[in-house]
Amino acid sequence: MKTASLGDIVEFKGGLQGIVEKVNENSVIVDLTYMENFLDLELERRTVVNHKNYKIIGAVKV
């Protein structure tokens, strides 16, 4: 399994997506404001996701 890097876009937990802000030993911290419907979902801005629980779907274009 490939571990995400800073700036990668990951998908987890039934379709939630976010941008990796920090990589830890067992998890990543993900910024959820990347999603267009972020405000509608009423979620916290960031969340922690274990490396086993996400799929890398892309990277932020700079």
ABEGO torsion letter per residue (X at the ends): XBBBBBGBBBBBGGGBBBBBABBBAABBBBBAAABAAAAAAGBBABBBBBAAABBBAEBBBX
